[in-house]
């Protein structure tokens, strides 16, 4: 898997020496905020020595309530992400919800993310694959790791094999998710990099009535378990003040906790990696 990731210049951030980090605020709240978050998280990643991809959404089309903040939209959102890319030189990840968004997003972003709820949308996956960008497929809360192979096949049908697979928990009754750790080795057998989204996995979908709740106290235990299982990457929504975040603050990792957490995860990774 590491060799496959290293074979593409577009995936050079997967260097095989440690897990890579995908992190940033859930949604673009302002140009200034997204740039500040990217700069501060990047500095932390450099200090601890992990490859880093910045993430933020220009539109959260799957918010619980129609009244919830969705983001600045495609045009303004891509402009903000391009500024991050130009000023900081970071790889950028953002998600798409419609096939028509794939091409303009690929002009700015290195990684196109397919939201978990949309991982069976054939036209969306094919459009993302055709751009030639790296495609991060998030496994739906309703999809088994075995079924997820069909999503991979849809992207590969375009000739694009630059694929990352992300686990983000499975539905467990109403308003609850659970991570089945068995899915991680199953997905690793595909040969593609496997990521654990440790912040969406502690989300309580719709658990706050008109918004999703969360249990951020379980972020670190899940992250430790994922790294011990031999993952290639960790996905985290990180915010400097989760209490005021405009989306997913209830399951975001506070920025102040990121560096010590990464240091603890790297200690586990150094033990596990020689056995991968």
TORDRENPA-384977 format. One record per residue (C-alpha): y, x, z negated; residue number from 1. Coordinates in Angstrom, 1 decimal. Last residue first. Layout:
N
<pt <Y,X,Z>,NUM>
...
***
This chain:
276
<pt <-3.3,3.2,-8.4>,276>
<pt <-4.7,5.4,-11.3>,275>
<pt <-1.9,8.0,-11.2>,274>
<pt <0.6,5.1,-11.5>,273>
<pt <-0.6,3.7,-14.9>,272>
<pt <0.7,6.2,-17.4>,271>
<pt <4.0,6.9,-15.7>,270>
<pt <4.5,3.2,-15.2>,269>
<pt <4.2,2.5,-18.9>,268>
<pt <7.0,4.9,-19.7>,267>
<pt <8.9,3.5,-16.7>,266>
<pt <8.8,0.1,-18.3>,265>
<pt <10.3,1.3,-21.5>,264>
<pt <13.1,3.1,-19.6>,263>
<pt <13.7,0.0,-17.5>,262>
<pt <14.1,-2.1,-20.7>,261>
<pt <16.5,0.3,-22.2>,260>
<pt <18.7,0.2,-19.1>,259>
<pt <18.6,-3.6,-18.5>,258>
<pt <19.5,-4.9,-22.0>,257>
<pt <23.3,-4.6,-21.6>,256>
<pt <23.1,-6.5,-18.3>,255>
<pt <21.7,-9.6,-20.0>,254>
<pt <18.4,-10.7,-18.3>,253>
<pt <18.7,-14.1,-16.7>,252>
<pt <16.6,-17.1,-17.6>,251>
<pt <19.2,-19.4,-19.1>,250>
<pt <21.9,-18.0,-16.7>,249>
<pt <20.1,-19.5,-13.8>,248>
<pt <23.3,-20.4,-11.9>,247>
<pt <27.0,-20.3,-12.6>,246>
<pt <26.5,-17.7,-15.3>,245>
<pt <28.7,-18.3,-18.4>,244>
<pt <25.9,-17.8,-21.0>,243>
<pt <24.3,-15.1,-18.9>,242>
<pt <27.2,-12.8,-19.4>,241>
<pt <26.8,-9.5,-17.6>,240>
<pt <24.1,-11.0,-15.4>,239>
<pt <20.7,-9.8,-14.2>,238>
<pt <18.1,-11.8,-12.2>,237>
<pt <15.1,-9.5,-12.2>,236>
<pt <12.5,-8.5,-9.6>,235>
<pt <10.1,-5.7,-10.5>,234>
<pt <8.4,-3.7,-7.8>,233>
<pt <5.2,-1.9,-6.7>,232>
<pt <2.9,-3.5,-9.4>,231>
<pt <0.2,-1.6,-11.2>,230>
<pt <-1.1,-4.1,-13.7>,229>
<pt <0.6,-2.2,-16.5>,228>
<pt <3.9,-2.8,-14.6>,227>
<pt <3.2,-6.5,-14.6>,226>
<pt <2.2,-6.6,-18.3>,225>
<pt <5.4,-4.8,-19.3>,224>
<pt <7.5,-7.1,-17.2>,223>
<pt <5.9,-10.2,-18.6>,222>
<pt <6.4,-9.0,-22.2>,221>
<pt <10.0,-8.0,-21.3>,220>
<pt <11.0,-11.4,-19.8>,219>
<pt <9.4,-13.5,-22.6>,218>
<pt <12.6,-13.7,-24.7>,217>
<pt <14.3,-15.1,-21.6>,216>
<pt <12.8,-18.5,-22.1>,215>
<pt <14.5,-20.7,-19.5>,214>
<pt <16.1,-24.0,-18.7>,213>
<pt <16.6,-25.5,-15.3>,212>
<pt <19.4,-27.9,-14.6>,211>
<pt <20.3,-31.6,-14.9>,210>
<pt <17.8,-32.3,-17.6>,209>
<pt <17.5,-28.8,-19.2>,208>
<pt <13.8,-28.3,-18.3>,207>
<pt <14.4,-29.0,-14.6>,206>
<pt <12.2,-25.9,-13.9>,205>
<pt <11.7,-24.0,-17.2>,204>
<pt <12.2,-20.4,-16.0>,203>
<pt <10.2,-17.6,-17.5>,202>
<pt <8.7,-16.7,-14.2>,201>
<pt <12.1,-16.8,-12.6>,200>
<pt <13.0,-13.8,-14.7>,199>
<pt <10.0,-11.6,-14.3>,198>
<pt <9.8,-11.8,-10.5>,197>
<pt <6.7,-9.6,-10.1>,196>
<pt <6.6,-7.6,-6.9>,195>
<pt <3.6,-6.7,-4.6>,194>
<pt <4.0,-4.2,-1.7>,193>
<pt <1.7,-5.1,1.2>,192>
<pt <-1.9,-3.8,1.6>,191>
<pt <-3.4,-7.3,1.4>,190>
<pt <-5.6,-6.2,-1.5>,189>
<pt <-2.4,-6.1,-3.7>,188>
<pt <-2.2,-9.9,-3.4>,187>
<pt <-5.5,-10.4,-5.2>,186>
<pt <-4.6,-7.7,-7.7>,185>
<pt <-1.5,-9.7,-8.6>,184>
<pt <-2.9,-13.2,-8.5>,183>
<pt <-5.2,-12.4,-11.4>,182>
<pt <-2.1,-12.1,-13.6>,181>
<pt <-1.7,-15.9,-13.5>,180>
<pt <1.9,-16.3,-14.5>,179>
<pt <2.7,-19.6,-16.1>,178>
<pt <5.5,-22.1,-15.4>,177>
<pt <6.8,-25.1,-17.2>,176>
<pt <9.0,-28.1,-16.5>,175>
<pt <6.0,-30.5,-16.0>,174>
<pt <2.4,-29.3,-16.0>,173>
<pt <1.8,-25.6,-15.4>,172>
<pt <3.5,-24.8,-12.1>,171>
<pt <2.8,-21.2,-11.0>,170>
<pt <4.7,-18.1,-11.7>,169>
<pt <7.1,-15.9,-9.7>,168>
<pt <4.8,-13.6,-7.7>,167>
<pt <6.5,-11.7,-4.9>,166>
<pt <5.0,-10.3,-1.7>,165>
<pt <6.9,-7.8,0.5>,164>
<pt <6.5,-7.7,4.2>,163>
<pt <7.5,-5.2,7.0>,162>
<pt <4.6,-6.2,9.2>,161>
<pt <6.8,-7.8,11.9>,160>
<pt <4.9,-8.5,15.1>,159>
<pt <6.0,-12.2,15.2>,158>
<pt <2.5,-13.3,14.1>,157>
<pt <2.9,-11.0,11.1>,156>
<pt <5.4,-13.5,9.6>,155>
<pt <3.0,-16.5,10.0>,154>
<pt <0.1,-14.4,8.8>,153>
<pt <1.8,-13.6,5.5>,152>
<pt <2.4,-17.3,4.8>,151>
<pt <-1.3,-17.9,5.5>,150>
<pt <-2.3,-15.2,3.1>,149>
<pt <-0.6,-17.2,0.4>,148>
<pt <-3.5,-19.6,0.3>,147>
<pt <-5.6,-17.0,-1.5>,146>
<pt <-2.8,-16.2,-4.0>,145>
<pt <-2.7,-19.9,-4.8>,144>
<pt <0.3,-22.0,-3.9>,143>
<pt <2.2,-24.7,-6.0>,142>
<pt <4.7,-22.4,-7.6>,141>
<pt <5.3,-20.9,-4.2>,140>
<pt <4.8,-17.3,-3.6>,139>
<pt <8.0,-15.5,-2.7>,138>
<pt <7.8,-13.8,0.6>,137>
<pt <10.2,-10.8,0.9>,136>
<pt <10.7,-10.2,4.6>,135>
<pt <11.9,-6.7,5.7>,134>
<pt <14.1,-7.1,8.8>,133>
<pt <12.7,-7.3,12.3>,132>
<pt <14.7,-10.4,13.0>,131>
<pt <11.6,-12.2,14.4>,130>
<pt <10.0,-12.2,11.0>,129>
<pt <12.8,-14.3,9.5>,128>
<pt <12.6,-16.8,12.3>,127>
<pt <8.8,-17.0,11.9>,126>
<pt <9.0,-17.6,8.2>,125>
<pt <11.6,-20.4,8.6>,124>
<pt <9.8,-22.1,11.5>,123>
<pt <6.5,-22.1,9.4>,122>
<pt <7.9,-23.6,6.2>,121>
<pt <5.0,-22.9,3.8>,120>
<pt <7.0,-20.4,1.6>,119>
<pt <9.9,-22.9,1.3>,118>
<pt <9.7,-23.7,-2.5>,117>
<pt <9.2,-20.0,-3.2>,116>
<pt <12.4,-19.0,-1.4>,115>
<pt <11.9,-16.7,1.6>,114>
<pt <13.9,-13.5,1.1>,113>
<pt <15.4,-11.5,4.0>,112>
<pt <15.6,-7.8,3.1>,111>
<pt <17.9,-5.3,4.7>,110>
<pt <21.0,-7.6,4.8>,109>
<pt <24.0,-7.6,7.0>,108>
<pt <22.9,-8.3,10.6>,107>
<pt <19.7,-9.8,9.2>,106>
<pt <21.7,-12.6,7.5>,105>
<pt <23.2,-13.6,10.9>,104>
<pt <19.7,-13.8,12.5>,103>
<pt <17.9,-15.6,9.7>,102>
<pt <20.5,-18.4,9.0>,101>
<pt <19.3,-20.6,11.9>,100>
<pt <15.8,-20.8,10.4>,99>
<pt <17.2,-22.6,7.3>,98>
<pt <16.9,-21.8,3.6>,97>
<pt <17.6,-18.1,3.6>,96>
<pt <17.5,-15.6,0.7>,95>
<pt <19.4,-12.4,0.0>,94>
<pt <18.4,-8.8,-0.3>,93>
<pt <20.7,-5.8,0.2>,92>
<pt <19.9,-2.0,0.4>,91>
<pt <22.7,-0.2,-1.3>,90>
<pt <25.4,2.0,0.3>,89>
<pt <27.9,1.3,-2.4>,88>
<pt <31.1,0.5,-0.5>,87>
<pt <29.6,-0.7,2.8>,86>
<pt <26.6,-2.5,1.3>,85>
<pt <28.6,-4.2,-1.4>,84>
<pt <31.3,-5.2,1.1>,83>
<pt <28.6,-6.6,3.4>,82>
<pt <27.3,-8.7,0.5>,81>
<pt <30.8,-10.3,0.0>,80>
<pt <31.2,-10.9,3.8>,79>
<pt <27.7,-12.4,3.8>,78>
<pt <28.7,-14.9,1.1>,77>
<pt <31.9,-15.9,2.8>,76>
<pt <30.2,-16.8,6.0>,75>
<pt <26.9,-18.2,4.6>,74>
<pt <28.2,-20.3,1.7>,73>
<pt <30.3,-19.5,-1.4>,72>
<pt <27.6,-20.5,-3.9>,71>
<pt <25.5,-23.5,-5.0>,70>
<pt <27.3,-24.7,-8.1>,69>
<pt <25.5,-27.8,-9.6>,68>
<pt <26.7,-31.3,-8.9>,67>
<pt <23.8,-32.2,-6.5>,66>
<pt <21.5,-31.4,-9.5>,65>
<pt <18.3,-29.3,-9.7>,64>
<pt <19.6,-26.5,-7.4>,63>
<pt <17.5,-25.9,-4.3>,62>
<pt <20.2,-25.0,-1.8>,61>
<pt <21.3,-22.0,-3.8>,60>
<pt <23.7,-20.5,-1.3>,59>
<pt <25.1,-17.0,-0.8>,58>
<pt <22.3,-15.6,-3.0>,57>
<pt <22.4,-12.2,-4.8>,56>
<pt <20.1,-9.2,-4.7>,55>
<pt <20.7,-5.4,-4.8>,54>
<pt <17.8,-3.2,-4.0>,53>
<pt <17.2,-0.2,-6.3>,52>
<pt <14.9,2.8,-6.3>,51>
<pt <14.2,3.8,-9.9>,50>
<pt <15.4,7.0,-11.6>,49>
<pt <16.7,6.0,-15.1>,48>
<pt <20.3,7.1,-14.4>,47>
<pt <20.2,6.0,-10.8>,46>
<pt <19.0,2.5,-11.7>,45>
<pt <21.7,2.2,-14.4>,44>
<pt <24.4,3.2,-11.9>,43>
<pt <23.1,0.7,-9.4>,42>
<pt <23.2,-2.0,-12.0>,41>
<pt <26.8,-1.3,-12.7>,40>
<pt <27.9,-1.1,-9.1>,39>
<pt <26.0,-4.2,-8.0>,38>
<pt <27.4,-6.2,-10.9>,37>
<pt <30.9,-5.1,-10.2>,36>
<pt <30.6,-5.9,-6.5>,35>
<pt <29.2,-9.4,-7.2>,34>
<pt <31.9,-10.1,-9.7>,33>
<pt <34.8,-9.1,-7.5>,32>
<pt <33.6,-11.0,-4.5>,31>
<pt <33.0,-14.1,-6.7>,30>
<pt <30.1,-16.1,-8.1>,29>
<pt <27.5,-14.9,-5.6>,28>
<pt <24.3,-16.4,-6.9>,27>
<pt <21.4,-15.4,-9.1>,26>
<pt <23.0,-12.2,-10.3>,25>
<pt <21.4,-8.9,-9.4>,24>
<pt <18.1,-7.1,-9.3>,23>
<pt <15.3,-5.8,-7.1>,22>
<pt <13.9,-2.7,-8.8>,21>
<pt <11.3,-0.3,-7.3>,20>
<pt <8.2,0.8,-9.2>,19>
<pt <7.8,4.6,-9.5>,18>
<pt <6.9,7.6,-7.3>,17>
<pt <5.6,5.5,-4.4>,16>
<pt <8.8,5.7,-2.5>,15>
<pt <9.5,2.0,-1.9>,14>
<pt <13.2,2.4,-1.2>,13>
<pt <12.2,3.8,2.2>,12>
<pt <11.4,0.3,3.3>,11>
<pt <13.6,0.1,6.4>,10>
<pt <12.5,3.6,7.4>,9>
<pt <9.0,2.2,7.7>,8>
<pt <5.8,4.2,6.9>,7>
<pt <6.7,4.5,3.2>,6>
<pt <5.7,0.9,2.5>,5>
<pt <2.4,1.2,4.3>,4>
<pt <1.7,4.5,2.5>,3>
<pt <2.4,2.8,-0.9>,2>
<pt <0.0,0.0,0.0>,1>
***
